[in-house]
Amino acid sequence: MLIDSHCHLDYFNQPGEQAEVVERARLAGVGELVTIGVTLSQSREAIEIAEKFDNVWACVGVHPNHAADELPVAEPEAIAALARHPKVIGIGESGLDYFYDKAPRDIQEQNFRANIRAARLSGLPLAIHARAADEDIARILAEERALGHFDFLLHCFSSGRALAEAALDMGGYISFSGILTFPKSQDIRDIAASVPPERLLVETDAPYLAPVPFRGKRNEPAYTAHTAKVLGEVKGMSPEAIAELTTANFKTLFRKAA
Ligand SMILES: [Zn+2]
């Protein structure tokens, strides 16, 4: 069984569509999914979706692109309060996005730190969105780790080797998406090759970033296997072995999903 550790099921908003997407995932061997929060209000929607399906979990948090949507920045306690729901297994996604720069960078940093504190308060892992902000992500992680422990993963990995190594040194996990399958992503495959097996996760980030051979189409959780297959090739493992490994890693990091 595979697990899609990061998707956005709320984007599949036609009547009955979420049930179809979850069923197609099941038929493709994807037994569990995590639907992700991007604002405080939308995180409540993620919880409602997770309540509808036995095999769907939720994360709650505020995405850097939405950091200035609902000001003032969410209090860590407010995020952690949502995380008490039994279907919420993680915090996020949060982080920094200097590619889109949709929120001022100081607000992005405040928001990232609030989500980190929510991870610490709740004891749940944080799904980190890092785009064109490697140095500041590494700096903030190191500063916040000095204040107290929290678990985390770099989701949809597309950063440089230095951030991967900094994250791994802190005990972080790294999750690979369809980007891993793109012909031009040799640098990402090279980094994946050097990540210790016990720190690897897979995801779709659906509806974005469909893997080869669906590139350019709307992505969905059923396609997790295509990314897992390429990750298996990079690591010299069979599709069955990479599924077993990444599922075991998921259950170790997201302890509440056990
Ligand atoms: Zn993201």
Boltz pocket constraint, residues with backbone or C-beta under 6 A from the ligand:
constraints:
  - pocket:
      binder: B
      contacts: [[A, 93], [A, 128], [A, 129], [A, 130], [A, 155], [A, 156]]
      max_distance: 6.0
